[in-house]
Every structure is written in C-alpha cells, then in structure tokens.
Amino acid sequence: MFESSLKKLAFGFSVISTLAACGTQNITELHGKSISSTTLTGSAVEEYRKFVAFEANEMMDWTDASYFAAKALNILHNPEALQPEDYRDWNIDERFLAEISTAENRLRMAMHLIGSSDEPKALATAITSFDCWIEQAEEGWQNDHIAACKDAFNGSIRSIEEQIGVKITDAGDAKARFVVYHDLNQPQPVSEDFVLLRSFPSRNWRDLRVHVHVRGHADRSGSEAYNDTLSVSRTLAVVNEILTAWPLEYTLSIEGQGERNPALKTPDGVANIHNRRSEIEVTLVRKAHDEVTQVAQN
C-alpha cells in the first residue's frame, strides 16, 4: 500500500512537471524571439513579452504566463490573431465588470481608427494592458496591479485620441470636431482651414457609420435676418467641400445659427472672424455595435 501511494505521488509530480515544461517552453521560446516593435504586431508581442516575464518571474504565475506567451507566439505567426481577450470568458468579479465592459467599447473603436501609417505603440499598449487588466481582475485581490493595468490602458487610449484627433466615448463612439472660418460676407470657407478636415477620412473607416453635422455662424456686422441666411449658406458651402473631399458613405445634417451663440461676444455691428465660422461635428459608430444596441433596445 505504501508503494502504491508512492507511485501515485510520483505520477502526480510527473503530470505537474509535464505541464510546467509545456508552459516553460512557450515562455522560453517567446523570450528568445527577435521582435521588431516598429509594427503593430511586433509592438504588441513585445508588450506581451514584458507581461509574461512579470507573471513568470515576479508573480510565479506560470499558468497565465504560459497562456499569454502562447498568445504572443500565435500573433507572430498570424497577425490577424491580435485581438483583446473576451472578458466574458474569464471569471471576473462583478465589481469590475462595468468598467471593463466600457473599456472594451473604447478599445474596439480605437482598433477601428488606428491606420497602418499611425504610430502602433499606443494601440499595442491598449490591447495588452486591457488583457493585463482582465487577468488581474480575475485574480481580484492585487488592487495595485489592477490599477496599474487600468491606468496603462486609459493612458494609451488618451494617446490614441490625441494622435487621431477624436474623443472616444464610453459607449464606444468616436467624435471629432473641426472649425473652419469665413471671410466677411462670404459663404465659402477659408481654404487652408480644410487641410485637416480633408485628411480625416483617410483613416480606417471600415464597418463605421458616419454622421456629419455642420453648424454655420455669422458675426454681428449685418442684420439678424441677413446673418441667418448667410449662416445657412455657409453650412451648404462646407457640405459641398466635404462631399468633394470625402469619398465615403455618411449622413449629413445642417444648422444655421446666424449671429446667435458667438464664439466671442461683441457689440452689434462688429465684424469678427472668430464668429464667422462653421463647426463640423463628426460622429463615428461601429456598425456591429450599433446593431447589437438596437436589438437590445427592442
């Protein structure tokens, strides 16, 4: 009986050793890879490598270290596999779910907007720190580690917003705002103000619903009725510029506000270029997310 117990014990150690060896193999292979961080894939794999080293060497969490090492190796062979973890597949405490769900919405939009010509570091950090956040939230007790992953994620999303010139909402929509100015009594916008606006849709627009709202304004140099008409003419001129510059599908709405809501308050009759403006608000919504939301509401 004693000999049988020893055999069982030896078998148990053998299984553990085999599993540990498999995990160590992934970690060792990832550690030895030569990685270029100039691409999104390489930058993400490098971030995963840092995370794997932390989990293995400092936290002694060989299971998660091996899991993310295998994920990073898979991404090296198949860049299309670079996707954040689905937090629904992890056993995460309810107190973390709302924030992580919101973070996923923002991350999915960021992944749509970052183009091949953009700096990949921020998006790579956003994806990997999101995974880090999920892994730490499942463990649920190392509050400083959870906060570090969360802070890294939020910081990288802010960098992406600054890089692209958008604000990504908690719902996962993206909003951009542009202002163009007009010469006195002229409906056409000043041409140089359109440079940034023209370049905006060159980014990744696939699977996005796009709505553009143009709001025209006038200064107080004319009559109220004249300025109402002029502000509408300005919105139409801006719309024509957008139709020429943007080769994509989108919906449009316009609004003429005349001399109401000035950017800079002035006495009546005063011409001011800051008030002779058109504001363009662009809203981007992921189609799949939009359709899911509509189904849920119905």
N, C-alpha and C positions, 0 to 999 in steps of 0.2 A: 504493500500500500504506500509506503514511504517512497519507493522507487517510482511508482505511478505518479505520485504528486510531483516528484522532481521532473519527470518527463513533461507533465502538463505545464509546469513552471518554465521549463526550457522552451517549450513550444510557444508560450506566451511571449517570452523575450525575443524569440525568433521572429514572430509576426511584427512586434514593435520595431525591431531592428530593420526589417524589410521595409516597413512604411517610412521609417526615418531616413533610410538610404534613398528611397524614391524622392522624398522631399528634399534631401540634401543635394541630390543630383540636379534638380531644377534650379536650386539656388546657386550651386556651383557653376552650372552652365551659364546662367544669366550674368553672374559676376565676371565670367571670363569673356563675355561678348564685347566686341569693339562696336561702339554705337556713336553715330553722328547725331548730335542734337540740333542740327540745322533744319530738320524736317519735323513735322508734327508727330509722326510715328516715332522717330528717334528720340525726340524730346520727351514724349510720354513714357517710353521704355526706360529712359534714364531716370525719370521721376519714380517709376515703379521700382527700379533697382535700389534707389535710396530707401524707399518704404520697406522693401523686402529685407534689406540689411538691418534696418531698425528693428523690425519684428523678430528677426532671427537672432541677432547679436545682443540686443538690449532687452527685449521683452521675452526672449526664449519661446516665442510663439511659432513653432516650426510648421504647424498646420496652415496658418494663414500666410506665413512667409512663402511656403511652397505653392500655395494656391495662386498668389499674385505673381510669383516667379513664372509659373506655367502660363499665366495670362500674358505676361510681358513677352515671353518667348513666342507665343502664338501670334501676338501682334507683329513681331518682327517678320514672321513668315507670311502673315496675312493682314496688311494694314487696315482692311475693312473691318477687322475684328475689334478695332479701337472704339469701344463703347463703354459707357459707365455701367457699373453694377445696377441691377434692378433691386432696389431696396426691399421690394415685396418678397424676394427670395431669401431674405435674411430675417432672423428672429430679433427684430428691433423693438425695444420698449416703446410703448405708446407715447411717452412723454417727448420722444424725439421725432415722431413721425411727421407732424405738421411742418416743422422746419425743413426736414429732409425732402418732403414732397414739393415744397416751394422751391427748394434749391434745384431739384431735378427739372422743374419747369424752366427755370432761368438757364440752366446748363444746356438743355435741348435747344433753346433759341440761340444761345451763343455758338453752338456747334453748327447751326444753320448759317450763321452770319460770317464766321471766320473763313476767308478765302485762301486759296493756295499761295497768294502773294503776301499774305499777312504774316506777322511775327507769330510763330507757333507756340512759344513758351507759355504764354498766359493760358491758352486753351488746354495745353497738356497738363499744366498745373491744376486747372479747374477740374478736369476729368479725374486725375489721380487723387487729388485731395478730397473730392467727393467720395471716391471709393474708400479712402482712409477714414473719412467721417462715418461711413456706413459700418465699416469693420469695427471701429472703436465704439460706435453706438450700440452695436450688438453685444459687445462685452459689457458696456453700460456702467462701468464704475470708475474709470480713469478720466475724471472730469477735465483735467488739464490737457490730456491728449485729445479728447473730443473737441475741446475749444480750439486747440491748435489746428486741427484739420479743418474745422469750420471757418476759422479766421483765414487760413490759406485759401480756401475756396472763395470766400467773399472778396478777398483781395484780388484774386485772379479775375473774377467777374468784373470788378471795377476797372481793372486794367483793360479788359476787352471792351467795355463800354467807352472808355476814353479813346482807345485805338480806333474804334469804328465810328464814334460819334453818335451813339444811341443810349437810351436808357432801357434796360430790360426790367420789366415789371415782375412782381411776384406771381402773376398769372402766366408768365412766360411769353408775353407780348413784347415787342420792341417798339420804341417810339423815338423818332428823330425830329428835330425842329430846325428849320432854316429861316433866315430873314434876308430878303432882298429889298433894295431901295430904288426909288424912282426920282427922276428929275422933275422939276416944278411943272405941274400940269400935264405930265406925260404918263401914259398908261404903261409903256414898256419899262421893264426893269433895267437897272444898270447892268450891263453885260458881264462885267467882272464878278459880280455877286453870284453868278450862276455857276462858277467853276466847281465849287464843292458840291453843289446840288447835282450837276451833271455826272460827277464821278460816283455818286452814292449807289446807284443800282448796278454798278459793275461787280458788286459782291455776290455772295451766294444767295440766290433768290428762290431756289427750288423748294417746292411744297410750301410756299408762303402766300397768304392772302395779303394784298397791299391796298391800303386806302390812303388817299391824299386829300387833305383839307386845306384850302387856300383861303386866307382871310386878308382882304385888302383894306388899307387905311389911307387917309389923306391928312395933310396938315390943315391949319385954320386960315390959309391965305385966300380961300374962296368962300362962297356962300354954302350954307349947310346942304341945300339941295344939290348944288354943283358937286360938292365933295362926296355925297352919297353915290352919285352917278360915276364919278371918277374912280372911287374905290372899287366899284364893281368892274369897271373897265380894266383896272389893274389886275384883279383876280383872273379875268379872262386872258389877259396877255401872259400872265405867269403860267396859266394852264396850257396855253399854246406852246410855250417854251418847254414845259415838261413833256408834252405829247411828242415834241420833236426830239428831245434828249433821251427819253426813257423807252427802250424797245422791250417792254414787258407789259403784262396784264395788270391792271389796277382799276380801282373805282375812284371817282373824284367827287368832291363837293366844294362849293364856294360860298363865301360870305363877304359882303361889303359893309364895312362899319363906318364909312365916312370919316368925319373928324372926331368921332366918339372913341374913347379908350386910347388916348395918345400915349406914346412911349415917354414923351416929355411934355409936361403941361406948359402951354404958352398962352398969352393973351390972344383974343380974336384978331384975325388978320395977319398973324405972324407965320411966315414960311419957315419950316424946319425939316431938314432931311430925315431926321430920326422918326418923324411922324409920317413921312411919305414912304411907307413901307408895305410889303406884303409878307405875311408869316405863313410858312408852309409846314404843316404837321403831317408826318408820315407815320402810319401805324402798320406794323407787320405782325401777322398772326400765323402760327403754324397751322396748316390745313387739317392735319390729323388731329391735333389738339382741339381745334375749333369744332370739328365734327363730333369728337367724343363729348365735349362740353354740351353741345346742343342735344345729343342723345340723353345725357344725364338730366338735363333740364326738362325734357319731355317726359 
